Each structure stands twice: as structure tokens, then as C-alpha cells.
Amino acid sequence: MKRFFTLAMTLLLCAAGFAQEATIKWKTEVQHIEDAMYSIVFTGKIGSGYHTYGVDNPDSPTSVEFDEPQGYSLSGSLYELSKPSDYEGMKVFFNEIKIAQDIVLLQDEAVIKGEISWLSCTETSCISPEFFNFSVSTANAGSSESVPVKTQEINAGNTSVTAAEEESRGFNWALIIEAILWGFAALLTPCVFPMVPMTVSFFMKGSSSPAAGRFKASMYGLFIVLLYTVPISLIILITRVVGGDAVTADIFNWLATHWLPNIIFFIVFMIFAASFFGAFEIVLPSKLVNKSDRGADKGGLLGIFFMSLTLVLVSFSCTGPIVGSVLIKATQGQFWEPMIAMLAFSVAFALPFTILAFFPSLLKNLPKSGGWLNSVKVVLGFIEVALGFKFLSVADQTYHWGLLDREVYLAIWITVFSLLGLYLLGKIRFAHDDKTEHVSVKRLALSIAVFSFVVYMIPGMFGAPLKALSGYLPPISTQDFVIGAGSSAQASSTKESKYDLHLPHGLQGYFNLEEGLEAAKAEGKPVFVDITGHGCVNCREMEARVWSDPKVLDILSNKYVIVALYTDDKQKLDKEDWITTESGDVLKTLGRANSYIARTRFGVNAQPNYVLLSPDGKQLAPVRGYNLNVQEFVDFLNIPFTE
């Protein structure tokens, strides 16, 4: 048991570590200069193949943001201690970068906290900006003559940060939790649940000792994890090695935004839902299943592997839709998210087999198979229907078809979940359902939760923001009627534009960076660049939960010229707006052009990301990502600016 848990957690942590591995490892130390003057020195060891930029780089500087000073004050600005190299006309750092900030101590000692941010690039591409949180005390200060000092050296990917900070760096914990929940849900399907006690009993009775049975069951669970995780990992890694970051990003962007995969995903979800409702059963070819089953007769670990493969194949009619749901959603994030999602799903799916093998007495407490299993399957079918419309909505927004405006989308969800509530109360029955003589307390509790959700959605038909669902709904600008907003929620929401796009909350702005910069020069204002996308769930959540705050709206409306760069929009550009890349590719759509600008100019390839520019295009602060802390966003926007 302990070995299995250790192995499972090791796999999960290794994968998470891979996703979070930083390109620079930082060491922070304090040196005493004289009297109350100290120097905070940051030394970064740069990973092989990468280079980074100095503190004076106009576009992508290495910078340090200090927390509110307590007991000290900053003296001067950040400066470089190491000498940069000349690389293609730019000053860059290879192998090591050393920077420092002087402070004046106002009391006996102080703790200095803050965040380093930087951009690392290879010869061909740059990755998203990275961050490192530091905390050092002047009590541990050495002298300026390089006296050994107490240091703090931590891999930036392993720093202790809040959940919001973690998400802003790209690790999608919500997806991991959702994958785990789907893994447990898959166990409660008619294809899988009856096999749990049968499989565990086989291992316990067919082994020479209880210890041998537990070992075999642990390996069985491990093989299940590998069968779900390794194939998708190999596909992604091979694509990444052969094509590089840009190719992987393009593939994921195509999957997330192009009408063809989104329509296919929508149809697949509807087919899966129909299967869960009992219209038909999705099964793999019997020849494949039988061949795997014959392999299970072999002894040793090979036989256990084939037993695991047989379970995966036999249960496909129930787990296939769930696995598909997890993978499809994961491909809309960073390249590593499908691998992590599958690892989380498969660990949750395989865990009960091992737990029950270690504690076989728990088998007595398992509920018996029955009609409740089919009810679980039907409930999952309703959820599949609701989730499937999200993909149709993405295609609709990206290509401006006008099929699924916000109120139409909400009407569908209200209907679907109302039917689910009626099903839980026994008012609707499907072909394989048992007759419900009475409503159990569990069904009643679930139906109350479902109908409460329906009641919550109804005000959205009249323009309520529904912040909890903001990431899943079409933008409110697509809604025809909003109470208090006249006949159209999108009236006067943008400057004159040749693009059929709108900003949320009645904000005005541009959808072309050059147009925005020209307007900024004319108005003497800085530029707020919103790197966003129609299919970006986190973008909608930021707009609903952060942008909607009165303080944020006031700053965006009055202080900035807003430029929204939709990286997935399919509108055709006028010929004079086409962009030719270094490799000679001609970018003819708005989304591809904006995606190229985001990657090459700002070093980001995901949404949402926010950039502050001066009217002449100089970056004023590090790029900011997804973070629902309103006050931090206000502080980000309130960066000092003078013409």
C-alpha cells in the first residue's frame, strides 16, 4: 500500500515538477555596505540553451518587485553586477545573471520580500515570463567584501506561493481537481464498478500470500495509470521534440479554436451522451479485447499488464466519454496539461483497486450493483450534453456565426439541468432505468442542488453577470437584452473598428496593436494590451470577476487605451495588414497575426495575459497572467506613468 502511494505521488509530483521547472535558479543574499546601507544581491544560474535580458532591456527586462517596505526603504534603482554578452545586437546574459538593489535600513533589522520576474529565450523562441518569490533578512547579512552569507536557494518552480499566484504562472489546479473527480466518477459506471470486487478478489485468492496479492494489485493499478498516461504523453512530447514549442502551441490552438475540431468535439459529446442515456453502447472491436484477454493468462507482470489493458478496453464504453472530456478540455491549456490531467484521472481511477486489495474487508461495505449504477451513467449523460455545447459556443464566437448568443446558451443549460432535476425525482425514466417507487434522501438532496443551480442561472437571461459561470458562458456582449442597458448589451462598447469584436462592460478600445498605439500617442495615455481568446475560459472569468470591479473599470476607462488581441479569431485581414514571419509564412487572419505578436513581442503563448505599454510601445511592467486578486490587479494598473 505504502509503496503504491509513494509511487503514485512520485509520478504526480515529477510531472508537476516538469511542468513547473524554471529556466533560472535564483540565490538571494544580503550584503552590508556601510552604516544603514545594505545591498540585496540576486544571482541567477541560467539553464543550458537559454539566455535572459538585463534590467534596462526596453521590452523584456529582468525586474524585481518588492513588497510594501517595512523597516527599510529602497535606495536608487535595480542595477546589474554581471557583464552582459552581445547577442544579435542585444545585451543578454548566458550562464549567470547577477543584479542588486540597495536599501536603507530604518530599524535594527528587516525582512525583505518580493518577486523576481524574467523572460528566457532560446535561439528560436521565448517561453512565458517566469517568477520567483524571495524572502531574506538583514539579520543574515554578510559584508560587501564577499564574506560568506546565509543564502536562500530555491528552484523557482518550487517556491511557496498562493493558489492565485500559482494559477498566474500557468499551473491549472482546477483542471487537476476536475480530472480526479472524473476518475472517481468513472468508477461508479456500470462498466467498471462490478469489476472492482471481482478483480480484487482474484488477486487475493490467486496469490500465494496476502503480501503477494497486494503487490500484484499495486502493479495492476500502476499499469492502469501508465496505460492512460504514457500514450498521450508520448504523442505530445514527440510533437514537441520534432516541431518545437511553436508547433505544439499551434496544434493546441487549432484544437481549441478552429471550427472543425470544435464541431467534432460537440458531436462526439452528443454521441457519448446518447450512449449514456442508453441509446446504444460504444464498444471497441471484440478482436482487440479478446486478444488482450488471452494475454492476461500469462503469468508474472506481463499477465498483470494484459489484465490492466483488458480492463481499460472493456470499460471503454463508460470511460471513453469521460477520458475524452478530460483530454479535450486539457488541450485548451498549456502543452503539459493533457499529461498531468491523464495522470490525475488515472491515479484516481486505479486507486480503489489497490486500496481494496490492501484492505479486503472494505469489500463488504461496497454497495451492491444495481439500478443506481445506470442512474449515475444517465446523470453523466446530462453533464456531457451541457459541456458539449461549450465547444459549439467556441466555434460560434470564433467565427461570428451568431448561433449561440448568451441567452440561447443559458436557455439550453437551464433546460438540460431542469430535466436532470426531474430525472433525479423519478419524473423521467430511460430504457435501462428501474422503476422508482420512492425518492431517496440522496436523490432529493441532489435534485435540490440541481434546481438551485437552475434558479441561479435564470437571472442571467436578463443580464445578471453569473460570475461563477463566467468562464463557460458566451460574453455578455452577445446578449440581446440586458436590464438597464437598452436594447443591446454591446451598444457603444468599442471604437469604430473593421473587426466584428466587442469589449466587455461597455469599455471602448481597439483590436489592432498599431491602431491602439497611434491612439495612445494622440491621447497621451499608456496602453493596456489584453491578450485574450474566444475560447479562453480564464479570460471570461477575469473579465467577470476582476474587470467588473468599479475601481478596475474606472482605471481602464480613464487611464488607458485598451487593445484586445484575440489570438484565436478567424476574421480575414486586409492585405495591407498581413504579417510575414521570419520563415516566410504569411499570416492572413486576425488570430494568427495576434498570436504571432504575442509570442514574438511579449514572449507569451497563452491567454489571458496583460501587458502595459507606453505610447511609443515600451513595456512598463512584467506581463501579468491569470490572477483573480482584484487589489493586485489595481496595483498592476496603477503603475506610475509620465509622458
N, C-alpha and C positions, 0 to 999 in steps of 0.2 A: 504493500500500500504506500509506504513512505517513499520507496524508490520510484513508484509511478508518479506520485505527486511531484516529487523532486524533478523528474524528467520532464513532466508536462510544464511545470513552472519555468524550468530552464529554457525549454523551447520558446515559450511565450516571451520571456524576458530577453532572450537572444534576438528574437525577431523585433521586439520593441527597440532594443539597443541598436539594431541595424538601421531601423527607420530613423532613429534619433542621433546617429553618430555625427559628431561635429567635425568640421574640416580644420578647426583650430582648437587646441587645448591651451587654456589660459592659466597663468600663475599670477597671483596678485600679492604684492608686498608693500609695506610702508617703510619709508626711509626718513630719518630725521635730518634736516638740513641745518637749521640753527634756530635757537630760541623757540618760538611758537610755530616756525615754518616746517612743514613736512611735505613729502612727495609720495604720491600713490603711484606705484610703477606696475604696469601691466605688461607681462611678457607672454606672447602667443607663439606656440610651436605650430607651424603651418604644415598640414598634411602633404604627403608627396603628390606632385602633379598639380597642386593648387597655388595660386597667388592671391594676394589681397591688396587693398589700397590704403593709403595713408590718411591722416586726419584732415588734410587740406584738399583731398580729391573732390572736385566740384559735383560729381554725380553720385558716387558710391563711397563716401568716406567711412573709415572706421571711427566710431564715435562712442562716447561714454555718457550715459545719462545717470546723474546722481540723484538719489532720493533726497527729500527735503533735508537740508543740512541741519544737524542738531549738535551743537557744541563745536562747530567749525564753520569756516566759510571758504569758498573757492578763491584761489588767487591766480588770476590770468586764465588762459585757455589751455586746452589739451595740446600737448606737443610731442614730437617724435624723438626718441633716443637712438633708434637704429637707423641706418642709412638705407634708403630705398635703391632699387635697381631700375635701370632704364629699360623699358619693355614696350616696343612698338610706339614710342613717343610718349609713354605714360610712366609715372613713378609708381612702382609696385614693390611688394615685398614677397620674397620667396623664403622658405625655411623658417624664418622667425621675424616677428614684428614686436618692437618694444616702444610703448608710449607711456606718458606720465602726465599727472595733473598735480599742481601744487595746491596746498591748503594751508590755512592759518588756523591753529587750534585756539579756541575761545575758552576752554576749560582744561582740567588736568588731562583728560583723555576723551576720546570719542570713537564711535563705531561708524565707519563709512560704508554705506551700501549703495548699490546701483546696478546698472546693466550695461554691458558692452554689446554693441551690435556691429556687424561687419558683413561684407559681401565677398565670397570666394569664387574664383573663376578658374577654369582650365584654359587650354589653348583654344577650345572650340565653343565653350558655353559657360554660363554662370548659373549657380543654384540660387534658391531663395535666400533672402537675408537670414542670418543666424544670430543668436543671442546667448549671452552668458551672464547670470546673476552672480554678483560678488558681495562679500561682506568681510571687512578687515578692521582690526582695531589698532589704534595708535599705541596701545599698551605693548604691542609686539614689535614696535618699530626698531629697525637697525639704524646704523649710521650711514651717511652718504658715501663713506669710504668702502662700500661693499661688505660691511660686516655681516656675517650670516644672520638671516632673519627668519622668523617663523612665517611660513608661507601657506597659502591655500591653493591647492592644485586639484581641479575637478574637471572632468570631461563635461563640456557644455551640454551635451545631451543628457547628462545625469544630474543636473542641478535640481534643487528642490524648488519647485515653482507652484503657483496656484493653478487650479484647473483652467481658469480663463487664460492664464499665460501659456499653459501647455497647448491649448487649442490654437492660440495665436501663432504657435510655431508649427502647426500643421498636423499634430497627432490627434486623430479623431476618436476620442474615447467613447463618444455616443455610438459610433458605429461598432466598436468592440462590444459594448454592453448589449447592443441590439443583436449582434451575431451570437453572443452567448445565450440570450433569451430564445432566439430561433433554434439554437442547438438543443435546448431543453424542450422546446415545443415539439421538435421533430420526434422526440422520444414518445410523445403522447399520441402518435398517429397509429392507426390500425396495422400499418405495415411493420412497425418497429416494436411497439410495446409488448406484444405477445412473445417476441423473440428474446426479451431481456431475461426472464426467469429460465427459459429453455436453454439459452446459451450459457448462463452462469452455472446451472445445474450440470450441464455437460462437462464443463471444465472441472468442477469439483468432484464429480463421480468418476471421470475418466482419467484421473491423475493418481499417481502412486501415493501422494501425501497432500495434505491441505496446502503446504508451502508450495508444492509443485503446481497445484491448481491455481493458486494466487499468482504465481509467476506467469503461467500461460494466459490467464485472464488479463494481466497487466500488458503483456505483449500484444494480445488481441486488441486492447484499447489503443495501444501505441500505433499499431498498424492501421487502425481506422483513421487516426489523426494524420498519419503520413499519406494515406490514400486520398484524403480530401485536400491536403495542403501542398504536397510535393508537385503534382501536375501543374496547378495554376502558377506555382512559384517558378517552375522551370520555364513555362511559356513566357512569363513576364521578364525573367532575368535574361533569357536568350534574346528576346526582343530588345532589351536594354543594352546588352553587350554588343549585339550586331548593329543596331541602329542608333544607339546613344540616347541621351536624355530627351532630345527634341523629338525623335521618332516615337518614343514611348508616350510623351506628352501629347503628340498629335493623334496617336491611336486612341488614347483615353478621351481626348477632346472630341474626336469624331464619334466615339461610342456615346458620349454624354450629350451631344448637341445635334448631330445630323438626324434628319427626319427618318432615314431608313432604319437604323438600329432602334430608334425610339418607337417607331411604329411596330417593328418586330417584337420588341420587349412588351409593348402593350398587348399585342395579340397573344404572345406566349403567356402573359399573366392571365388573360381571359381564358385561355385553354386550360391552364393549371387550375383556375378557379372552378371551371366546369367539371374538371376531374374530381376536385374535392367535393363538389356538390353531388357527385355520383353519376354524372352523365356517361362516363367511360373511365377506364383505368389506363394510365400511362405505364407501360412496362418496356423493359429492354428486351432485345431478342433472346428467346429461350436458349438458343445455342450458346450464347455468351455466358448466361447464368449457369447452364449445365456444365460447361467446361470448367468454370471456376469451382463449382460444387465438387467435381471429380478431383480437382487439385487439393481440396480440403481433406481428402482421405489420406494424403501423405503425412508422414509423421514429422515431428520436430517443428521448428519455427516456420518452415515452408508451408506445412499444413495449416498452421495458425494464420499465416498470411492469407492463404486462399479462403479460409473461413471468414476473415475480415472482408476480403473482396466480395465474397458471396453475400454478406450482409449488406454491403454498400449497393450491390447490384439489385438484390431482391427488394430492398426498401426504396428503390429509386422512385417508384410511383408516388410515394409520400414525401420523400426528402428532396427529390428533384426540384419541385417548385420552390421549396424553402431555400435550397442551395442557390438556385437561380436568382431568387430575390436578393440574397445577401451579396452575391457576386456582382450583379448588375448595379446595385447601389454603390458598392465599393469601387467600381471602375470610374465613378464620377469624382473621386478624390485623388490623392497622391498615388504614385505608381505602386507603392508598397502596401496600400490599404487592402487590396484583394487578398494578399498573402496573409496579413495579420487577421483579417476577417475570417478567412477559412480556418486558420489556426484556432481562433477563439471559438468558432462554431464547432469544429470537430472535437476539441477538448471537452466542451460541454456535452456533446453528443455521446462521446465514448466514456466519459467519467462514470456514469452509473454502472456500467458493466464491471468495472474494476472495483468500485465501492461495494457492490453486492457480492462480488467474489471474495472480498476480504471479510465481509460480514454477512454470510449467507442467511443468518437468522432474520435479516431485514426482508427477505423474500416473502415471509409470512405476512408482512404488513402492506405489501403491494395490493392495490385494488385488483379485482378480477377483471379480465377483459369483458367487454360488453358494449352496449349501445353508446355509452358515454364516449368511447373512442371515436365513433363516427361523428358524434356531435363536435368533438374537438376539430375533426377534419373539416366539417362544414363551416365552423367559425373561422378557421384559417382561410377557407374559400372566400368568405366575405371580405376579410382583410386583404387578400390578393386582389380582389376587384378594386377596392379603394386605392391600393398602392399602384395598381396598373395604370390608372388614369393620370398619375403623375408624369409618366413617360409621354403620353399623348399631349399633356399640357406643355411639356418642354418643347416638343416639336412645334406645337401651335404657337408658342411665344417666339421661338427662334425664327420661324418662317412667316410670322404675322398672318396666319390663316384666319384668326378671329373665330375659331370654333368653340374654344373653352375659355370664355371670359370668367372672371372670378365668381360671379353669381351662378353661372351654369355649373362650374366645378363644385361649388358648395351645395347646390341643389342635388347633384349626384351623390355626394358624400352623405348628405342628410338622409336621402332615400336609402342608401346602402346600409347605413348604421341603424336606421329605423327598422328595416327588415331584419337585421341581425338581432335587435332587441325583441322583436316579435317572435323570432325563431327560438330565442332563449326562453321565452314564456310559453313555448309549445304551440303557438298560433300558426306556425308554418312548419310543414314536415317535408322531408325529401325521401327519395325512394328507399334508402337503406336505414332510415331512422326508425327506432322503436316508438310505439305509441306512448305519449306522455300522459300518465294518469294524474299526476300532480306536479307542481313546480317545486323543486328542491330549494333549500335556502341558498345554495351556491348559485343556482341558475338565477334566482331572484336578485341576489347581490350583483351578479354580472349584468343583468338586464337594467338594473338601476344605474350602474356605471355607464352603460351604453346610451341609455336615454338621456342621462345628464350631459353626455358629450354632444348628443344631438341638440339639446336645448342650448348649449353653449354656442353651437355653430349658427343657429338661426339668426341672431342679430347681425351676423356677417353678411346676410343677404341685403342689409340696409346700410352697409358701410362700416360696421364695427371692425376694428383692426385685427381681432383674434390673434394676439401676439404669440400665443402658444403654438399656433399652426402656421405662423408666417412663412416658415421655410418651405412648406408644402403647397401653399396656395399661390395662384397667379397673382401678380401685383395688383394692388387696389386701383391702379390707374386703368385697368381693363374693365372695371365695373361701371355699368351704365348708370346706376342710381346710387347716390350716397346722400343720406340725410344731411341737410345743411350745406350741400356743395353744388346745388343747382342740378342740371340735367346730366352733367358729366363730371366724373371724378378727376378727369385729366385736363380740364379746361385750364388754359394759361399755365401749363406745367413746364413748358420748355420755350427756349428761344426759337426763332424761325430756323428750321432745320430741314435738310433734304432727306433726313432719315426718319422713318416711322418709329420713333422711340420717345419715351417719356421718363421723367424723373419722378420719384415718389414724393408724397406730401406737398405737392404743388410747387416744388422747387424748380427754378429755372437754370438751364445750363446748356452745355454743348456735348456733342458726341464725336468730335474730331479734335485731337490734341492741338493741332496748329490753330484752328479756329479759336479754341479756348485761350491759347497763349496770346493771340492778337487782341482778344477782348480784354485780357488781363493787363496788357500794356496800355490799352486805351483808358481803362478804368483805374489803373494803379493799384490793383489788388493781386494777392497771391492766388495760385491755382490749386484747387482740391481735385486730385485725379482719383476717380473711383474705378478700379479695375474689377469688373463685375461680369456677370453672365446670366442669361435667361434661365439656365438650368442649375444655377448655384443656390442651393438651399441656405447656406450660411449667409449669402448676400441678402436674401429676403429677410432673414432673421435679424441681421444687423440693421436693416432699414426700418423694421417694425419695432425693434426694442431699443435701439440706440439713436438712430437718426430722428425718431419721432419725439425724443425728449425736447422740450421747449428751448433749453439752453443750446443744444446742438443745432436745432433748426435755425435759431437766431444767428448763430455764428456762420453757418453755411449760407444763409440767405444774404447776410450783410457784409461779411468779411471776405468771402471767397468767390472766385469764378469757378463754377463746377464743370468738370469734364468727366463724363461717364464713358469708359472704354469697354464696350461689350465684346468680349473675346469669342463669343460663340454665335454672333448674329450673322445671318446668311444673306443680308441685302448686298446687292451688287454695287461696287464703287464706280464712280465716273472714271473714265480712262485717265484723266489727269491726277486722280488720287491713287492709282495703282502703285504698289511698292515692289521694287525688285530687290531681292535679297542678295547677299554676298555670293551665294551659289548659283544665282541666275534665275531662281524661281520668281514668278510674277504673282503677287497676291492681289486678287481681284474682288474679294469680299471684305466687308467691314470687319467681321470677326477675325479672319486670318490676319488682316493688317494690324488690328489692335493687339492680337496675341503676340505678333512679332515685335511690336513696340514695347509691350510689357516685358518680354523676355530680354530683348537687347538693350533697351534703355533703362529699365528699372530692375532687371535681374530677377523677375518673378514669373512663375508659370502656373499660378493657381489663383483662385478667387475665394473670398474677396481680399483685396489689398488696397491700401490707401497711400497716396503719395502727395506731399506738399511741395509745390514748386514756386519759385519767384516768377515774375512776368517774363524774365529772359530765359526761363527753363532750368534754373539752378535748383537742385534738390535741397530743401530746407531742413529735412529731418529724415531719420531712418524710415523705411517703408513699414507701415503698420498693417497687421493682418486681422483676422477674426478675433474679437475680444468684446464681450458684452458689458464690460465695465464702462458705464456712461461717463463718470467723472474722469477716468483716464483718457477717454476719447476727447472730452472737452479740453483737458490739458494738452493733448496732442494738437488740437486745432488752435489753441491759444499761443502757439509758438510766436515769439516776437518777430515782427516783420517791419522793415523800413524800406522805402523805395530807394 
